[in-house]
Amino acid sequence: MNNERLADIVVLGGGLGGCMAALAGAKMGLRVILTEETDWLGGQLTSQAVPPDEHQWIEEFGCTQTYREFRNRVRAYYKQNYPMTGEARSNERLNPGNGWVSRLCHEPKVALRVIEDMLAPYVSSGRITVLYQFCPTAAAAAANGDRVEAVTVTHVSTGEEMVLRGAYFLDATECGDVLPLAGVEYVTGAESRRETGEPHAPEEANPLDIQSITHVFALDYIEGGDFTIQKPEQYDFWRQFVPKHTHFPLLSWYANDTDDTTQMKEYGLFPDGRKDVNGRDILPLWTYRRIVDPALFEPGFYDGDITLINWPQNDYFLGPTIGVSAAKRQEHLKNARQLSLSLVYWLQTETPRPDGGRGFPGIRLRTDLLGTEDGLAKYPYIRESRRIRALYTITEQDVSKELRGAKGIRRYDDSVGVGSYPLDVHLTTVTNRTFYIPNYPYEIPLGALLPVRVTNVLPACKNIGTTQITNGCYRLHPTEWNIGESAGYLAAYALQNQVTPHEVRADRAHLRAYQALLQRQGVQLHWPDDLECNIE
């Protein structure tokens, strides 16, 4: 095989941002190469097995046209292919799992099929070439260092190397892997309060203090069954592990309340109407990310609920997978898998039952749903990436509802999209900090997509110019989708108009022409003027 390939745009990483960047470039008539480390496109929604985290207006506005198309296609797929009840089939806002975290809890394989279908015409025509199981391993810069001429990718199994050349390189990898290879200035972990001015930033920066990862898995429950897995290698460690930030075991139904760390927060497994010691409803985690609610399907079609497990109990925060040696990274990835398997075993054998007994052996690890032999997702859920040092860095002051106050939504003249989600920072790996800060809806400034120096490498997912704190909201599914789509159109616009992305932002005529292109393609640039009046 020829080990060199040429395209107009090379997109490294086949998650949501990468897929949409590739689709945008192809729609503009360009040739795109798209690489993906696993054998599934779709990232968060598929290989990481996390249904979309969305905002309250998602059904009406606040996302791109293609994201809405994706959601409609998911619902149509169920209605066309599954034996659903008449009521479910006629429900325009069908939520296949009725999970309470999302308005659209669905199977990862359905998301995979829909994303593949959206790309299929452009793959068929040759405008998009997908290289599965390749990851970037090297990059070659031009003599002045401000442009990248080629990126080398390596097959994860065979070791085959391929050199990819293009006019633009979009980093849509889950961890921002292209940035260090290409010499793009970047940040990891926690910035200092002195640097960002953010009230919730720590006094000192720590590049290794990175958000936890989670290895998601799928379960169902068969009353009377026994599907107990083999005891995991690290089970004894995880069964006894008490994190330093709390006095509750990690494998328990108790945690410190993130809103008031002096208070206890209690979770439950199945919905049972119980209250905690403070009189609050005990949140049933079983239905949190449930992806199949049997009540929506013909009687007897499913044995029971199917749910995806992305819980506080399997957030892995004992060490980062970015900024460490390859051996240490593999160690932490293994530990994260062991934690998830230990949670399965604990649920099956030791978790307290309402009747006073221990364990639910009828809980079954569904090894058939996520494309793996052990039932764990193909790839860990990555919340935090390397982030470019950008022309504009989005801070807590731009998004926090408390800090914005009467100023309301932060609006940008160079906006390339919109999103909304609380500033949700999961436990970090050094200080074990965690936040859930109420937000105003936000816009995506073009300046956050532009590296301070390199001219033809663009971020296309959660690696834009955010801080660790604002990454907590810009990392979510609809926003990543929007970032990738806008980055793809930016590369195409720059190429076809013979300008750099930086010149697009600096020149008002180009900026307006590029934004008009985005709007024609269904990208919403601003929130409605009267939205502040209706924010919960």
C-alpha positions as CSV (number, residue, x, y, z in Angstrom):
1,M,0.0,0.0,0.0
2,N,1.2,3.5,-0.8
3,N,2.1,5.0,2.5
4,E,1.3,8.6,1.5
5,R,-2.1,10.2,0.9
6,L,-3.2,13.7,0.0
7,A,-6.4,15.6,0.8
8,D,-7.6,19.2,1.1
9,I,-8.4,18.7,4.7
10,V,-7.1,16.0,7.1
11,V,-9.2,15.4,10.2
12,L,-7.5,13.4,12.9
13,G,-10.1,11.8,15.2
14,G,-13.5,10.4,14.3
15,G,-15.5,11.6,17.3
16,L,-18.5,14.0,17.0
17,G,-16.4,17.0,16.2
18,G,-14.2,15.1,13.7
19,C,-17.2,13.6,11.9
20,M,-18.9,16.9,11.5
21,A,-15.7,18.7,10.4
22,A,-15.3,16.0,7.7
23,L,-18.9,16.4,6.7
24,A,-18.6,20.2,6.4
25,G,-15.5,20.0,4.3
26,A,-17.1,17.4,2.0
27,K,-20.2,19.5,1.6
28,M,-18.0,22.3,0.3
29,G,-16.7,20.0,-2.4
30,L,-13.3,19.3,-0.8
31,R,-11.5,16.0,-0.3
32,V,-11.2,15.0,3.3
33,I,-9.3,12.2,5.1
34,L,-10.8,11.2,8.4
35,T,-8.9,9.0,10.9
36,E,-10.3,7.2,13.9
37,E,-8.4,5.3,16.6
38,T,-11.1,2.7,17.1
39,D,-13.4,0.9,14.5
40,W,-16.4,3.1,15.5
41,L,-17.0,6.7,14.5
42,G,-18.9,8.9,16.9
43,G,-16.7,9.3,20.0
44,Q,-18.8,10.3,23.0
45,L,-22.0,8.9,21.6
46,T,-20.6,5.5,20.4
47,S,-17.2,4.2,21.3
48,Q,-17.4,6.0,24.7
49,A,-21.1,5.0,25.2
50,V,-22.5,8.3,26.6
51,P,-25.9,9.4,25.4
52,P,-26.1,13.2,24.7
53,D,-26.0,15.7,27.6
54,E,-28.2,18.6,26.3
55,H,-29.9,21.8,27.4
56,Q,-33.5,22.6,28.0
57,W,-34.2,24.2,24.6
58,I,-32.6,21.5,22.5
59,E,-35.9,20.5,20.9
60,E,-36.6,24.0,19.5
61,F,-33.3,25.7,19.0
62,G,-29.7,26.0,20.4
63,C,-27.9,23.5,18.1
64,T,-26.9,23.1,14.5
65,Q,-29.2,21.9,11.8
66,T,-27.2,18.7,11.4
67,Y,-27.3,18.0,15.1
68,R,-31.1,18.3,14.9
69,E,-31.1,16.0,11.9
70,F,-29.1,13.5,13.9
71,R,-31.6,13.5,16.7
72,N,-34.5,13.1,14.2
73,R,-32.8,10.3,12.5
74,V,-32.2,8.4,15.8
75,R,-35.9,8.7,16.6
76,A,-36.9,7.6,13.1
77,Y,-34.5,4.6,13.3
78,Y,-36.3,3.3,16.3
79,K,-39.8,3.9,14.9
80,Q,-38.9,2.2,11.6
81,N,-36.9,-0.8,12.9
82,Y,-38.1,-1.6,16.4
83,P,-41.5,-3.1,17.5
84,M,-42.7,-0.1,19.5
85,T,-46.0,0.7,21.0
86,G,-48.4,3.0,19.1
87,E,-48.0,5.7,21.7
88,A,-44.2,5.6,21.5
89,R,-44.3,5.5,17.7
90,S,-46.4,8.6,17.6
91,N,-44.3,10.5,20.1
92,E,-42.4,13.3,18.3
93,R,-40.1,13.5,21.3
94,L,-39.4,9.8,21.8
95,N,-36.8,9.1,24.4
96,P,-36.1,5.3,23.8
97,G,-34.6,4.8,27.3
98,N,-36.5,7.5,29.2
99,G,-33.3,8.2,31.0
100,W,-33.6,11.2,33.2
101,V,-30.3,12.8,32.3
102,S,-31.1,13.3,28.7
103,R,-34.0,13.9,26.4
104,L,-32.6,11.3,24.0
105,C,-31.1,8.3,25.7
106,H,-30.4,5.7,23.0
107,E,-28.2,2.8,22.1
108,P,-24.6,3.6,21.0
109,K,-25.0,1.3,18.0
110,V,-28.0,3.4,16.8
111,A,-25.9,6.5,17.0
112,L,-23.2,4.8,15.1
113,R,-25.6,3.7,12.3
114,V,-27.0,7.2,12.0
115,I,-23.6,8.9,11.9
116,E,-22.4,6.5,9.3
117,D,-25.6,7.1,7.2
118,M,-25.0,10.9,7.4
119,L,-21.5,10.5,6.1
120,A,-22.3,7.7,3.6
121,P,-22.9,9.7,0.4
122,Y,-19.6,11.5,0.8
123,V,-17.7,8.3,1.6
124,S,-19.3,6.7,-1.5
125,S,-18.4,9.6,-3.7
126,G,-14.8,9.6,-2.4
127,R,-15.0,13.0,-0.9
128,I,-14.4,11.5,2.6
129,T,-11.9,8.7,3.1
130,V,-12.1,7.0,6.6
131,L,-9.0,5.4,8.0
132,Y,-10.1,3.2,10.9
133,Q,-7.7,2.2,13.8
134,F,-5.1,4.9,12.9
135,C,-3.9,7.5,15.4
136,P,-1.4,10.4,14.9
137,T,2.2,9.7,15.9
138,A,4.3,12.4,14.2
139,A,4.0,15.7,12.4
140,A,6.2,17.6,10.0
141,A,6.2,21.4,10.1
142,A,7.3,23.9,7.4
143,A,10.6,25.6,7.8
144,N,9.2,28.6,9.6
145,G,7.3,26.3,12.0
146,D,4.0,28.1,11.6
147,R,2.5,25.6,9.2
148,V,2.2,21.8,9.3
149,E,2.9,20.0,6.1
150,A,2.2,16.4,7.0
151,V,0.9,14.2,9.9
152,T,2.0,10.6,10.2
153,V,-0.6,8.1,11.5
154,T,0.0,4.6,12.7
155,H,-2.3,1.6,12.8
156,V,-2.9,0.6,16.4
157,S,-2.7,-3.2,15.6
158,T,-0.3,-3.6,12.7
159,G,2.0,-0.7,13.2
160,E,1.5,0.4,9.5
161,E,2.5,4.0,9.0
162,M,0.9,6.4,6.6
163,V,1.8,10.0,5.9
164,L,-1.1,12.3,5.4
165,R,-0.7,15.7,3.6
166,G,-3.2,18.5,3.3
167,A,-3.8,22.2,3.3
168,Y,-5.4,22.0,6.8
169,F,-5.1,19.6,9.7
170,L,-8.0,19.5,12.2
171,D,-7.3,17.9,15.6
172,A,-10.4,16.1,16.7
173,T,-8.6,13.5,18.8
174,E,-10.1,12.9,22.2
175,C,-7.0,14.2,24.0
176,G,-5.7,16.8,21.6
177,D,-2.9,14.4,20.5
178,V,-1.9,16.4,17.4
179,L,-1.1,19.6,19.3
180,P,2.2,18.4,20.8
181,L,3.2,16.6,17.6
182,A,2.6,19.7,15.5
183,G,4.2,22.1,18.0
184,V,1.0,23.9,18.7
185,E,1.0,25.8,22.0
186,Y,-1.4,24.2,24.5
187,V,-2.5,23.9,28.1
188,T,-3.4,20.9,30.2
189,G,-5.0,20.6,33.6
190,A,-5.8,23.5,35.9
191,E,-4.8,27.1,35.2
192,S,-4.0,29.3,38.2
193,R,-6.4,32.0,39.4
194,R,-3.7,34.5,38.8
195,E,-3.7,33.6,35.1
196,T,-7.4,33.4,34.4
197,G,-9.0,35.5,37.2
198,E,-11.5,32.7,37.7
199,P,-12.9,32.5,41.2
200,H,-12.9,28.7,41.1
201,A,-9.4,28.3,39.7
202,P,-6.8,27.1,42.2
203,E,-4.0,29.4,43.5
204,E,-1.4,27.4,41.6
205,A,-1.6,25.9,38.1
206,N,-1.2,22.1,37.8
207,P,-1.0,20.6,34.3
208,L,-1.6,17.1,35.7
209,D,-4.7,18.0,37.7
210,I,-7.1,16.8,34.9
211,Q,-10.7,15.7,35.1
212,S,-11.5,12.0,35.7
213,I,-12.2,9.5,33.0
214,T,-14.9,6.9,33.0
215,H,-15.0,3.5,31.4
216,V,-18.7,3.1,30.6
217,F,-20.5,-0.3,30.4
218,A,-24.0,-1.6,29.8
219,L,-26.2,-3.6,32.2
220,D,-29.6,-5.1,32.3
221,Y,-31.4,-6.9,35.2
222,I,-33.0,-10.3,35.1
223,E,-34.9,-11.1,38.3
224,G,-33.8,-14.6,39.5
225,G,-30.8,-14.8,37.2
226,D,-27.2,-15.2,38.2
227,F,-24.7,-13.5,35.9
228,T,-22.0,-12.8,38.4
229,I,-18.7,-12.1,36.6
230,Q,-15.3,-13.4,37.7
231,K,-13.9,-11.4,40.6
232,P,-11.8,-8.6,39.0
233,E,-8.1,-8.5,39.7
234,Q,-8.3,-5.2,41.6
235,Y,-11.6,-5.7,43.3
236,D,-10.2,-5.9,46.9
237,F,-8.5,-2.6,46.4
238,W,-11.5,-0.8,45.0
239,R,-13.9,-2.4,47.5
240,Q,-11.9,-0.8,50.3
241,F,-10.9,2.4,48.6
242,V,-12.0,5.7,50.4
243,P,-11.1,8.8,48.4
244,K,-9.1,11.4,50.2
245,H,-11.8,14.1,49.6
246,T,-14.5,12.2,51.4
247,H,-15.0,9.6,54.2
248,F,-17.3,7.4,52.1
249,P,-16.0,4.4,50.2
250,L,-16.1,4.9,46.4
251,L,-18.1,1.7,46.0
252,S,-21.1,2.9,48.1
253,W,-24.3,4.9,47.6
254,Y,-22.9,7.9,49.5
255,A,-20.9,10.9,48.6
256,N,-20.3,14.5,49.7
257,D,-22.8,16.9,48.3
258,T,-21.0,19.0,45.7
259,D,-23.2,22.0,46.6
260,D,-22.5,21.6,50.3
261,T,-19.6,19.4,51.1
262,T,-20.6,19.2,54.8
263,Q,-23.7,17.3,53.7
264,M,-24.1,13.7,52.6
265,K,-25.6,12.9,49.2
266,E,-27.2,9.5,48.9
267,Y,-27.8,7.6,45.6
268,G,-29.9,4.5,45.0
269,L,-29.9,1.7,42.4
270,F,-33.5,1.2,41.4
271,P,-36.4,3.7,41.7
272,D,-38.1,3.0,45.0
273,G,-39.4,6.4,46.2
274,R,-37.1,6.6,49.2
275,K,-35.9,9.9,50.8
276,D,-32.4,10.6,52.2
277,V,-31.8,11.9,55.8
278,N,-32.4,15.4,54.5
279,G,-35.8,14.6,53.1
280,R,-34.6,14.7,49.5
281,D,-35.4,12.2,46.8
282,I,-32.8,9.5,46.5
283,L,-31.7,9.6,42.9
284,P,-32.0,6.2,41.2
285,L,-28.9,5.8,39.1
286,W,-30.3,2.8,37.2
287,T,-32.6,5.1,35.2
288,Y,-30.0,7.9,34.9
289,R,-28.6,6.8,31.5
290,R,-31.2,4.1,30.8
291,I,-31.2,3.5,27.0
292,V,-34.0,0.9,26.8
293,D,-37.4,1.4,28.6
294,P,-39.3,-1.9,27.8
295,A,-42.6,0.0,28.3
296,L,-42.0,1.7,25.0
297,F,-41.7,-1.6,23.1
298,E,-44.1,-4.4,22.4
299,P,-44.7,-6.5,25.5
300,G,-42.0,-9.1,26.1
301,F,-39.6,-7.8,23.4
302,Y,-37.0,-6.9,26.1
303,D,-36.3,-8.9,29.2
304,G,-35.8,-5.7,31.1
305,D,-34.3,-2.2,31.2
306,I,-30.9,-1.6,29.6
307,T,-28.8,1.1,31.1
308,L,-25.3,2.6,30.6
309,I,-23.2,3.0,33.7
310,N,-21.4,6.4,33.9
311,W,-21.8,7.0,37.6
312,P,-19.8,8.7,40.3
313,Q,-18.7,5.3,41.4
314,N,-16.7,4.6,38.2
315,D,-15.1,8.0,37.7
316,Y,-11.4,7.2,37.7
317,F,-9.3,10.0,39.2
318,L,-6.2,8.4,40.6
319,G,-4.0,9.7,37.8
320,P,-4.2,11.5,34.4
321,T,-3.8,9.9,31.0
322,I,-2.4,13.1,29.5
323,G,1.1,14.5,30.2
324,V,2.5,11.2,31.5
325,S,4.6,8.4,30.1
326,A,3.1,5.8,27.8
327,A,3.6,3.2,30.6
328,K,1.8,5.3,33.2
329,R,-1.0,6.1,30.8
330,Q,-1.6,2.4,30.2
331,E,-1.5,1.8,33.9
332,H,-4.3,4.4,34.5
333,L,-6.3,3.1,31.6
334,K,-6.1,-0.4,33.1
335,N,-7.0,0.8,36.5
336,A,-10.1,2.6,35.1
337,R,-11.3,-0.6,33.5
338,Q,-10.7,-2.5,36.7
339,L,-12.7,0.1,38.6
340,S,-15.7,-0.3,36.2
341,L,-15.5,-4.1,36.4
342,S,-15.2,-3.9,40.2
343,L,-18.4,-1.8,40.3
344,V,-20.2,-4.5,38.3
345,Y,-19.0,-7.2,40.7
346,W,-20.0,-5.1,43.7
347,L,-23.5,-4.5,42.4
348,Q,-23.8,-8.3,41.8
349,T,-22.4,-9.5,45.1
350,E,-22.2,-6.9,47.8
351,T,-24.4,-3.8,47.3
352,P,-27.0,-3.4,50.0
353,R,-30.5,-4.4,49.1
354,P,-33.7,-2.8,50.5
355,D,-34.6,-6.3,52.0
356,G,-31.4,-6.3,54.0
357,G,-29.6,-8.7,51.7
358,R,-26.5,-8.2,49.6
359,G,-26.0,-8.0,45.9
360,F,-28.1,-8.4,42.7
361,P,-26.7,-11.4,40.8
362,G,-29.4,-10.9,38.2
363,I,-27.6,-7.8,37.0
364,R,-26.0,-8.8,33.7
365,L,-23.1,-7.2,32.0
366,R,-24.2,-6.8,28.4
367,T,-21.2,-7.9,26.3
368,D,-23.2,-7.6,23.1
369,L,-24.0,-3.9,23.0
370,L,-20.8,-2.0,22.8
371,G,-18.8,-4.0,20.3
372,T,-16.3,-5.5,22.9
373,E,-15.8,-8.9,24.4
374,D,-15.7,-7.7,28.0
375,G,-18.8,-5.4,27.8
376,L,-16.8,-2.2,28.5
377,A,-17.0,0.7,26.0
378,K,-14.3,0.6,23.3
379,Y,-12.8,3.8,24.7
380,P,-12.9,5.6,28.0
381,Y,-15.1,8.7,28.3
382,I,-12.7,11.6,28.1
383,R,-13.9,14.8,29.7
384,E,-10.8,16.9,29.3
385,S,-8.3,17.3,26.5
386,R,-5.2,19.3,25.8
387,R,-6.5,22.8,24.9
388,I,-4.9,25.2,22.5
389,R,-3.5,28.5,23.6
390,A,-5.9,30.6,21.6
391,L,-6.4,34.1,20.4
392,Y,-9.3,34.2,22.8
393,T,-9.7,32.0,25.9
394,I,-13.2,31.5,27.3
395,T,-13.3,31.9,31.1
396,E,-15.7,31.3,33.9
397,Q,-16.5,35.0,33.8
398,D,-17.9,34.5,30.3
399,V,-20.4,31.7,31.3
400,S,-21.1,31.6,35.0
401,K,-24.7,32.8,35.7
402,E,-23.5,34.3,39.0
403,L,-20.6,36.2,37.6
404,R,-22.5,37.4,34.5
405,G,-25.4,38.6,36.6
406,A,-27.5,41.3,34.9
407,K,-25.1,41.3,31.9
408,G,-26.8,38.0,30.8
409,I,-25.5,36.0,27.9
410,R,-22.0,36.8,26.7
411,R,-22.3,37.6,23.0
412,Y,-19.4,37.5,20.6
413,D,-19.2,39.4,17.3
414,D,-17.2,36.5,15.9
415,S,-19.6,33.8,17.2
416,V,-19.6,30.5,15.2
417,G,-22.2,28.7,17.2
418,V,-24.1,28.3,20.5
419,G,-24.5,25.8,23.4
420,S,-25.6,25.6,27.0
421,Y,-24.7,23.4,29.9
422,P,-23.5,24.0,33.5
423,L,-19.8,24.3,34.2
424,D,-19.6,20.6,35.1
425,V,-16.1,19.7,36.3
426,H,-15.8,16.1,37.6
427,L,-13.2,15.1,40.2
428,T,-9.7,16.0,39.1
429,T,-6.7,13.8,39.5
430,V,-4.5,15.8,41.9
431,T,-6.7,18.1,44.1
432,N,-10.0,16.1,43.6
433,R,-11.7,19.4,42.9
434,T,-15.3,19.2,41.5
435,F,-17.8,21.9,40.4
436,Y,-21.3,22.2,39.1
437,I,-21.7,25.9,38.4
438,P,-25.0,27.3,37.0
439,N,-24.5,28.9,33.6
440,Y,-26.0,31.3,31.1
441,P,-26.3,29.9,27.6
442,Y,-23.0,30.6,25.7
443,E,-21.7,31.3,22.3
444,I,-18.6,29.9,20.6
445,P,-16.1,32.7,19.7
446,L,-14.0,32.1,16.6
447,G,-11.0,33.4,18.5
448,A,-11.2,30.3,20.7
449,L,-10.7,28.1,17.5
450,L,-7.5,29.9,16.5
451,P,-4.1,28.9,17.8
452,V,-1.9,31.9,18.8
453,R,0.7,31.0,16.2
454,V,0.2,27.9,13.9
455,T,-1.9,28.9,10.9
456,N,-3.2,25.6,9.4
457,V,-4.0,23.4,12.5
458,L,-7.4,23.9,14.0
459,P,-9.1,22.3,17.1
460,A,-12.3,20.5,16.2
461,C,-13.7,19.2,19.5
462,K,-13.0,19.8,23.2
463,N,-9.5,21.2,22.6
464,I,-10.5,24.8,21.8
465,G,-9.4,27.8,23.9
466,T,-11.3,27.2,27.1
467,T,-10.0,26.9,30.6
468,Q,-10.4,23.8,32.7
469,I,-13.5,25.3,34.2
470,T,-15.2,26.4,31.0
471,N,-14.2,23.1,29.3
472,G,-16.8,21.7,31.8
473,C,-19.6,23.0,29.6
474,Y,-18.0,23.3,26.1
475,R,-17.1,19.6,26.1
476,L,-20.6,18.3,25.9
477,H,-22.1,16.6,22.8
478,P,-24.0,19.4,20.9
479,T,-21.2,21.9,21.5
480,E,-18.5,19.5,20.3
481,W,-20.6,18.8,17.3
482,N,-20.9,22.5,16.6
483,I,-17.2,23.2,17.1
484,G,-16.2,20.5,14.6
485,E,-18.8,21.6,12.0
486,S,-17.7,25.2,12.3
487,A,-14.0,24.3,12.1
488,G,-14.6,22.2,9.0
489,Y,-16.4,25.1,7.3
490,L,-13.6,27.5,8.4
491,A,-10.9,25.4,6.8
492,A,-13.0,25.1,3.6
493,Y,-13.7,28.8,3.5
494,A,-10.1,29.7,4.1
495,L,-8.9,27.3,1.4
496,Q,-11.4,28.4,-1.2
497,N,-10.8,32.1,-0.5
498,Q,-7.0,31.8,-0.2
499,V,-6.8,33.4,3.3
500,T,-5.8,32.0,6.6
501,P,-8.4,31.3,9.4
502,H,-6.7,34.1,11.4
503,E,-7.3,36.5,8.5
504,V,-11.0,35.4,8.4
505,R,-11.3,36.7,11.9
506,A,-9.2,39.8,11.4
507,D,-11.0,41.0,8.2
508,R,-14.6,42.0,8.8
509,A,-15.7,41.2,5.3
510,H,-14.3,37.7,5.4
511,L,-15.7,37.2,8.9
512,R,-19.2,38.2,7.8
513,A,-19.0,36.0,4.7
514,Y,-17.8,33.0,6.7
515,Q,-20.6,33.6,9.3
516,A,-23.1,33.8,6.5
517,L,-21.9,30.5,5.2
518,L,-22.4,29.0,8.6
519,Q,-25.9,30.3,8.8
520,R,-26.8,29.0,5.3
521,Q,-25.6,25.6,6.5
522,G,-27.9,25.8,9.6
523,V,-25.4,26.9,12.3
524,Q,-27.1,29.2,14.8
525,L,-24.7,32.0,15.8
526,H,-26.6,33.8,18.6
527,W,-29.2,33.1,21.2
528,P,-32.5,34.9,21.0
529,D,-32.4,38.4,22.5
530,D,-35.2,37.6,25.0
531,L,-33.9,34.3,26.2
532,E,-32.6,35.7,29.5
533,C,-36.2,36.2,30.6
534,N,-36.9,32.5,30.2
535,I,-33.8,30.9,31.8
536,E,-34.6,28.6,34.7
